[in-house]
Amino acid sequence: QICVVFSEELKCWCRAVIKSIMYCTDDYQAECFLLDYAKYIFVKSKDIRVALEAFMQIPYRAKKCRLYRTKPVTLRIDFCEDTAKIVPAKRWDSAATQYFQNLLK
């Protein structure tokens, strides 16, 4: 269910989907995915509201997408031959993910 949450960082109300709820020291917090900003944040339960129908009619600013045919690569270093080359990898490592995020920014 889509709801409206207040983001302290953005200082505004945002449309979100609640992913999980957890109890903290004195209150419940929800992990939410902001539909217009494509990011995850934690929100206190008092900052969650039911979305008005008119608010839901506005198109989302962020869209889910996939990188078609983009495959992960990694740097393989051969110390014996003193060479390094980029080769296909089975999964994205943290350095490749960080590099890609920096390119997007």
Long-range contacts (C-beta under 8 A, 24 or more apart in sequence): 2-35, 2-51, 2-56, 3-32, 3-48, 3-49, 3-50, 3-51, 4-48, 4-49, 4-50, 4-51, 4-52, 4-55, 5-30, 5-32, 5-34, 5-41, 5-43, 5-47, 5-48, 5-49, 6-43, 6-47, 7-34, 7-41, 7-43, 9-41, 10-37, 13-49, 15-51, 15-55, 15-56, 15-60, 16-41, 16-43, 18-48, 21-45, 34-62, 35-60, 35-62, 36-60, 36-61, 36-62, 37-61, 37-62, 38-62, 38-64, 72-96
